[in-house]
Amino acid sequence: MKSVENIHEITKAMEMIAGFRFKKAEHRFIRSKPFWLELKNLAGHLSRSENLRHPLFEKREVRKKVLVVVTADKGLCGAYNANLLKAAAAWLRENERFDPSLALVGKVGFNYFRKRPVTILSAYPEKPQADVSFAEKIAKEWKNFFLSRQADSIEVLYNAFRMGTAGQAALVPFLGLSGLFDSSTNGQKSGAPVDFIYEPGFEQVLNPVFERYLESAVYLLLLESLASEHSARMIAMKQATENGEEVLDRLRLLRNKTRQAGITREILEIVSGASVLV
């Protein structure tokens, strides 16, 4: 019973820590999202320009696909990692004809796939806590995969944040940008199109905007994944704490019943002995 009490206290403390970290990650995610949406809107307007000539918008036959899998560095977060690994394995089976490769972010995903016969282009076994410099680094690396033709299509698999839940595995396109903007209206807003004036020129504005768009997309993705991870861990530890309380209640009831049975037996022995003496 003492060991159950100790585990109960540990899970309760871990729930509180995960709750604190979740609030912090959620706040960062909510504050960063409006900037990314406006940047995506601007990138969408630029992508519809007749003067657009950019290698990230190159339309080519898809022969090689890369899947970026963003997992946690630790467990104890329910089905968070298991759902991602299951979805990644299903993606690999579905895209066997495209010479699939993986780019891994997170220790759990790295430890899982390094023991399996799959090509790993890059891996970050221990990711920082959604750091801007880290987002810029991996965004540049993934962009180079596309530009060097190591990949004709790059998709990202991560756990999307859902308020009050452990999140849900989401698969989103990352590169090339032509399919991303052509297949959606995310880069458009209702009303008349905006006629931008480019200074010092269209080409000088285009490259920094798309680079910043990719970096911001990766940063927001890492923030969302981090918030979802802490939410999943908080929920898992809460359930573990509640289960521990149920086990403790049953053990206390069993202990009280055993003690009462012992007291009753001793009283009966005393009464029986007294009746013999009389």
C-alpha positions in Angstrom: 0.0 0.0 0.0 2.9 2.3 0.7 4.3 1.8 -2.8 0.9 2.6 -4.3 0.7 5.8 -2.2 4.2 6.8 -3.5 3.3 6.2 -7.1 0.0 8.2 -6.6 2.0 11.2 -5.2 4.4 11.0 -8.2 1.7 11.0 -10.8 -0.1 13.8 -9.1 3.1 15.9 -9.1 3.7 15.0 -12.8 0.1 16.1 -13.6 0.7 19.5 -12.0 4.0 20.0 -13.8 2.5 18.9 -17.2 -0.4 21.4 -16.5 2.0 24.2 -15.9 4.1 23.4 -19.1 0.9 23.0 -21.1 -0.4 26.5 -20.2 3.0 28.0 -21.1 3.1 26.1 -24.5 -0.5 26.9 -25.3 0.1 30.6 -24.6 3.1 30.6 -27.0 1.1 28.7 -29.7 -2.0 31.0 -29.5 0.2 34.2 -29.6 2.3 32.9 -32.6 -0.6 31.7 -34.8 -2.0 35.1 -36.0 1.4 36.1 -37.3 1.8 32.9 -39.2 -1.7 33.2 -40.7 -1.0 36.7 -41.9 2.3 35.6 -43.4 0.6 32.7 -45.1 -2.0 35.1 -46.5 0.8 37.3 -47.9 2.6 34.2 -49.3 -0.6 33.1 -51.0 -1.0 36.5 -52.7 2.6 36.4 -53.9 2.1 32.8 -55.2 -0.6 34.1 -57.6 1.6 36.7 -59.2 2.3 36.3 -62.9 5.9 37.1 -62.3 6.5 34.2 -59.9 9.6 32.3 -60.6 10.8 30.3 -57.6 12.3 26.8 -57.2 10.1 25.9 -54.3 7.1 26.2 -56.7 8.6 23.9 -59.3 6.0 21.4 -60.6 7.6 18.0 -61.1 6.7 14.4 -61.2 6.6 12.9 -57.7 9.1 10.1 -57.5 10.5 10.5 -54.0 8.5 11.4 -50.9 9.8 12.4 -47.4 7.7 12.2 -44.3 8.7 14.3 -41.3 7.6 12.6 -38.1 7.5 14.8 -35.0 7.2 12.8 -31.8 8.0 13.4 -28.1 11.3 12.8 -26.4 9.7 10.9 -23.5 6.7 8.7 -22.8 4.1 8.8 -20.1 1.7 10.7 -22.4 -0.9 8.2 -23.2 -1.3 7.2 -26.9 0.5 10.3 -28.1 3.5 8.6 -29.5 1.8 5.3 -30.4 -0.7 7.0 -32.7 2.0 8.9 -34.5 4.1 5.8 -35.1 1.1 3.8 -36.2 0.2 6.6 -38.7 3.8 6.8 -40.0 4.0 3.0 -40.5 0.7 3.2 -42.5 2.1 6.1 -44.6 5.2 4.1 -45.5 3.1 1.2 -46.6 0.9 3.4 -48.8 3.8 5.2 -50.4 6.2 2.3 -51.1 6.2 3.2 -54.9 7.5 6.7 -54.2 10.9 5.6 -52.6 9.8 7.0 -49.1 12.3 8.4 -46.6 11.9 9.8 -43.1 13.1 12.9 -41.3 12.7 12.4 -37.6 12.2 15.0 -34.8 12.0 13.5 -31.3 13.7 10.7 -29.4 10.7 8.2 -29.4 10.4 8.3 -33.2 14.2 8.0 -33.7 14.5 5.0 -31.4 11.6 3.3 -33.1 12.6 3.7 -36.8 16.3 3.3 -36.5 15.7 -0.4 -35.9 13.6 -0.8 -39.0 14.5 -1.0 -42.7 13.6 2.5 -43.7 15.8 5.4 -45.1 16.3 8.2 -42.6 17.5 11.4 -44.2 17.9 13.3 -40.9 17.2 12.9 -37.2 17.0 15.0 -34.2 16.7 12.6 -31.3 16.4 15.3 -28.6 14.6 18.4 -29.9 14.7 21.7 -28.0 11.5 23.1 -26.5 10.2 24.7 -29.8 13.1 27.1 -30.2 13.1 29.6 -33.1 16.7 28.9 -34.1 16.0 25.2 -34.1 12.9 25.8 -36.4 15.1 27.9 -38.8 17.7 25.1 -38.9 15.3 22.2 -39.7 13.3 24.4 -42.1 16.5 25.1 -44.1 17.4 21.4 -44.1 14.0 20.3 -45.3 14.0 23.0 -48.0 17.4 21.7 -49.2 15.9 18.2 -49.5 13.5 19.6 -52.0 15.9 21.8 -53.9 18.5 19.0 -54.1 15.8 16.6 -55.4 16.2 14.2 -52.5 12.5 14.8 -52.2 9.8 15.8 -54.7 7.2 16.0 -51.9 7.6 16.6 -48.2 4.8 16.0 -45.7 4.8 16.5 -41.9 3.1 14.1 -39.4 2.5 15.5 -36.0 0.0 15.7 -33.2 -2.4 18.6 -33.8 -3.5 20.5 -30.7 -7.2 20.1 -29.6 -8.4 21.9 -26.5 -9.3 19.5 -23.7 -8.1 16.3 -25.5 -4.8 14.5 -26.1 -4.7 15.7 -29.7 -5.0 13.9 -33.0 -2.4 12.8 -35.5 -2.4 15.2 -38.5 -0.7 14.9 -41.9 0.0 18.2 -43.6 1.9 19.1 -46.9 5.1 21.1 -46.5 6.8 21.2 -49.9 6.5 21.8 -52.8 4.6 25.0 -52.4 2.8 24.9 -55.8 0.6 22.1 -54.8 0.1 23.6 -51.3 -1.2 27.0 -52.5 -3.0 25.7 -55.7 -5.0 23.1 -53.8 -6.3 25.5 -51.1 -7.7 29.0 -50.6 -5.7 29.6 -47.4 -3.7 32.3 -49.0 -6.9 34.2 -50.0 -9.3 36.4 -48.1 -12.7 37.5 -49.0 -13.1 40.7 -50.9 -11.1 42.3 -53.7 -7.5 41.1 -54.2 -4.8 43.3 -52.7 -2.5 45.1 -55.2 0.9 45.2 -53.5 3.7 47.6 -54.3 7.1 45.8 -54.0 10.1 47.7 -52.8 12.9 47.4 -53.8 11.4 44.8 -56.2 9.4 41.6 -56.6 12.3 39.2 -56.5 13.9 40.9 -53.5 10.6 40.6 -51.5 9.7 37.1 -52.7 12.6 35.1 -51.3 12.6 36.5 -47.8 8.8 36.1 -47.5 8.8 32.4 -48.5 11.8 31.6 -46.3 10.2 33.3 -43.3 6.9 31.5 -44.2 8.6 28.1 -44.0 10.5 28.9 -40.8 7.3 30.2 -39.2 5.4 27.1 -40.3 7.9 24.8 -38.7 8.0 26.9 -35.5 4.2 26.9 -35.2 4.1 23.2 -35.9 6.7 22.6 -33.1 4.7 24.7 -30.7 1.5 23.0 -31.5 3.1 19.6 -31.1 4.6 20.6 -27.8 1.3 21.9 -26.5 -0.4 18.7 -27.6 2.3 16.6 -25.9 1.9 18.4 -22.6 -1.9 18.2 -22.8 -1.7 14.4 -23.5 0.7 14.0 -20.6 -1.5 16.0 -18.2 -4.5 13.9 -19.2 -2.6 10.7 -18.8 -1.2 11.6 -15.4 -4.7 12.7 -14.3 -6.1 9.4 -15.2 -3.2 7.6 -13.5 -3.8 9.7 -10.4 -7.5 8.8 -10.4 -6.8 5.2 -10.9 -4.3 5.3 -8.0 -7.0 6.8 -5.8 -9.4 4.0 -6.7 -6.7 1.4 -5.9 -5.9 3.1 -2.6 -9.6 3.2 -1.6 -9.9 -0.6 -2.3 -6.8 -1.3 -0.3 -8.0 0.8 2.6 -11.3 -1.0 2.6 -9.6 -4.3 2.6 -7.3 -3.2 5.4 -10.2 -2.0 7.5 -12.1 -5.2 6.9 -9.1 -7.4 7.8 -8.5 -5.3 11.0 -12.2 -5.5 12.0 -12.2 -9.2 11.4 -9.1 -9.6 13.7 -10.7 -7.5 16.4 -13.9 -9.5 16.2 -12.0 -12.8 16.4 -10.0 -11.6 19.5 -13.3 -10.4 21.2 -14.8 -13.9 20.6 -11.7 -15.6 22.0 -11.9 -13.4 25.2 -15.6 -14.1 25.6 -15.2 -17.8 25.0 -12.4 -17.9 27.6 -14.4 -16.0 30.1 -17.4 -18.4 29.7 -15.1 -21.4 30.4 -13.8 -19.8 33.6 -17.3 -19.2 34.8 
